[in-house]
Amino acid sequence: MFFDGLGQLVVDAETRMESDEEVTLLDSESIFGIFIRRCCLAFNQMDFQEISRFFTDCLGMIRVISQSSGGQKPIVYSQLEMQEQAEILITTLEEESQTPVPEKMEKEIKRSLEQLPKYSRIHYLQYLDLVRRGESEQSEVSLRRFFDSNTIKDNRTIYQYALMYMAAMRAQLGMVGLSREALREATQVARDCQDHICLLYIICWEARLMCAALDYDKNISKSKLKQLLVALVTKASSMRNHEMEIAGRIIQTDLLIITKGSKEEVFESLVLIQALIVEHDVQKMRDQWHRTASRAWAAYEKQPWVRDVMQKLLSQTSSAKTI
């Protein structure tokens, strides 16, 4: 509503001259008028999550201004607003799991944990934060609490997902053997439940663990890993699960780099993955694509044409992200 009203203040010069209203109108061609038009356009292009984050940021700014001015009471967030803030923190930690968290975000996480003790997702937020800190035992406790509070979903168990998350957490903290044990148990439960989506994620994690262990575990069969990845990509494609299809293709590309595959195959794969990300708008896979592209650059940078190809790929990715 605010931006709709703001846009109505911007008119062309002729309309502005003819207007008899007391409201101050802006020339659409003036510097300030162009700025307002750009703000309105940017707002109209936001998705729901971005609008929610913008709204939360505005509330935070109002709170800071209120607290900095003497004699005024601080703003009290509603329960819904605090839950929205917690969801934003969850999304950020999921996307930036390997990145140090700023001090301001640390305080926001702590505040959310204190103010939302009965919100089930708060245990998941705590789990993500503890994994990032490397706290294996406490993160496992938080994960168990999260799934205990969501035991039944549509009258079916979600125990297989608890085990899968447990495996992911252990893998991230370097406990590969325990991670594989959790994956095997998750596979049995998912098969019993005929949960094919969960099985896709499990196959993906198995492939990641095998790919990561190739350097030091000579017992891992590269041909078996390739077959596993082909099965993952084929199954995900048939189920139209684009995220898992892209994840499988990224691991295939990593495997090519590790095994010193042909540079043509590697960069053809990167181009295909990039096209799938753009076509299906799977934005969350962009970071993984960039990490694999960086590994390809490091492995093949001495090739004379690689620099041009990588610069072209990265520029295409950046421009696609702004569309």
N, C-alpha and C positions, 0 to 999 in steps of 0.2 A: 504493500500500500504506500509506503514512504517513497519508493522509487517511482511508482506510477504518478504520484502527485508531483514529484520533483521533475519528471519528464514533461508534465503539462506546463511548466514554467518556461520551457525553452521553445521559442517560436521564431519565425523568420522576421526580418527587420520590418517588413510592410505590415504584418499583423500586429507587431509591437507598437507601431506608430498609431494604428487605428483603434487600439484597445482603450476602452474607457474605464476599465477596472482599476481599483486601487492597488491590487496585487502587483508587485514588481515582476515584470517579465524579462527574460534574458534573450538576447540575440543569439540564435543558433550558430551563427558564424563567428561569434566572439570567442576569445580564448576561454573564458569561464563557461560559456555555453557549450563549446566543444568538449570541455572537461566533464560537464554534467552529462552530456550525451554518451560519452565513453563509460561513465560510471553506470548509467542505466543499462547500456548494452552488456557490460560485464556482469551485472546482476542477473539479467535475463538469461545469460548463458550458463549460470551456475546450476549444478544439480542439487538434489535435496540435501546431501551430506555437506556440501560446501555452504549452502544457505544456513544450515544448522550451526556450522562452525562459525560463520560470520555473525550470526545472532548471539552466540555464546561469547564471542570476542567483544561485541558491542556491550553486552551486559558486564563483562569484566572491566572494560574501560570506564563505564559509568560507576562501577563500584570503586575503582581506584580514585576517580575524581571526587566521589562522595567522601571517601575516607581521608583524602588529602585536604579537604576543606573543613575547617573547624566548625563544631556545633551541629553537624548533620549525622544522622544515624546511618550506619553501613547497610548496604542492600543485603537482604536475606534471600538466598536462592530457594526456589521451591524444590520439592523432591524430584519432579520431572526434569527440571533444569540440571540438577546434580547428576541424574542418571544419563542425560544427554552428554554432559561433560565427561563422565566415565567412559561412555562409548567412544568418544573422540580420542581419549587417551588409549583405549584398547586398540583402535584402528592404527594410531600412530606407532605403538609398540610392536604391533604385528608387522607393519611395513618397514620399521627401522630397528629390527631386533639386534642388529650388529653395531648400531650407532650409539655413542654415548648420549645420554639424555641430559638436556640442559637443566640447570638448577631450578628454574622456574617450574618446569614440568615435574621434577622430583617433588616439589611442594604441592602441586596439583594432585599428584598420585596419592601422597600422604593424606591430603585433605579428603579426597574421595573415599579412601579406606576408612577414615574416621567417621565420616558423615553418612555412609551407606552400608552399615554392617549387615542389614537384612536383605540387601539387593544381591541376588544370586550371581550376577555377572561380576560383582566386585571381587569374588574369589578368582575369577579368570584374569582380571586385571592384576591382582596380586601375584598370580602364577607367572604371567608374562614379565612382570617386574623382577621377580626373584630369579627366573631363568636368566634374564639379562645380567643379573648380578653374579650368576654362577652358584646360587644356593640350591643344591640338588634336593636335599631332604625337605626343606621348607617349601620349595616349589611343588614337590610331589604331594605334600599335605594340602596345599591350596588347590591343586588340580583335583584331588579326591573330594574336597569339600564342594567344589564347583559341580562335579558330576553327581555327587550325592544329593544336591539340591535340585537336580534335573534328571532324576533317575528314570522317570517314565515320560515318554513323549509319544503322543498318539497311540497309547496302549502298547508300546513296544520298547524294549530295552535299548539303551544307547551305550551299553557297556563296551562295545567294540570301539566306539570313538574315544572313550576314556583310555583304553589300552593304546590306541593309536597315538593320542596326544602324549601319553606316557613315553612311548617309544621315541617320538619326536624330541621331547624334552631331554631324554637320556642321550640321544644322538648329538644334540646341540652341546651337551656338557661333556662329550667325549666318552660316554659309557656305552661303547658300541655293542658289547656282548649282551648287556642287559636290554639294550634297545631291540636287538634281534629277538630276544625271548618275548618281549612285549608284543612285537609284530606277529610272531607265530601264534600267540594266544589270541590276538585280535583277529587274525585270519580265520581261526577256527570258529570264533563267535560270529563273525560276519557271514561266513558260509552257512552256519546254522540258521541265521536270520535271513539268508538270501539277500543281503545288503550289498548290491553290486557297486554302488557308489563308494561305499567304504572300502571295498576290495580294491578299487582303482587307486585310492589314496595310499593303501597299504603297499600295493605293487610299486608305486612311485617312491615311497620311502625305502623299500627294499633295494630298489635300483640305485638310489642316492647313496645308501650305505655301502653297497658293493663297489660303486664307482669311486667313492672316497677312500676305500681300503685297498684299491688296486696296487698302490705303490709299496705297501708293506705286507700284504697277505697274498702269497703266491698260490694259495689254494683256490682263489676265486677264478672261475672260468669266464673268460672274456666272451666266448661264444654264447654261454648261458645268459650272461648279462645282456648281450645284444638281442637274444630271443625274448628276454623279459621286456625290454624296451619296445620292441616291435609289437608285442602283445598289448602293452600299455597304450601305445599310440593308436593301434587299430581299434581296441575296445573303446577307448575314450572318444575317438572319432565317430564310431557307430552309435554311441550314446549321446553324441553332441555335447560332450563335456569338454568345452574348448580349453578351459584352464588346465585340465589334466593332459590333454593332447599336447599343449604347448610345453608343459612341464616335462613330459616324456621326450619331446624333441630337443629341449635344452640339455637334458642329461645325455641324449645321443650325441649332441655336439660336443659336450664336455668329454665324452668317451673318445671321440675322434681326436680331440686335442691331446688327451693323455697318451693315446696309443700312436701319436704322430701320424694321423691320417692325412690324406691329401688336402692341401690348402684349398683346392677348388671345392671339395665336398664340404669343408668347414664353412666357407663363406656362402655357399649356396644354401646351406642349412640355416645360417643366420638370417639371410634374406627371407627365406620361407617363414621362419618364426616371426620375424618382424611384421611380415604381411598378415599373418594370423592374428597377431596382437592388435593390429590396426583394424582389420576386418571385423573381428568379434569384440573389439573394445574391452580387452582384458588388461586393464591398466596395471593391475597388481603384479603382472608378470614382467613389467618393464625393467625393474631392478635386477631380476635374475638374468634377463637378456643382456643387460649392460655388463654384468659380472662375467658372463661367458664370453661376450665380445672382447672384454679386456684380456681375458686369458688367451683368446685367439690372437690378439694383437701381440702379446708378450711372446707367444710361441712362434709366430710367423713374421715378426716385424722386419726381419732381415730381407724378406722377399721384396723385390723392387715395386710391385704393384699393390702391396698390402696397405700401405699408408693411405693411398687414394681411395681404396675400397672402404676402409674403416671410417675415414672422414665422411664419405658419402653416406654410409649406413647410419652413423651417429647424427648427421645433419637431418636425414630423413626422419629418424626417430624423434628428434627434437621438434621438427616442424609438425609431425603428426600429432604430437602431444598437445600442441597449441591450437589445433583445429577445433 
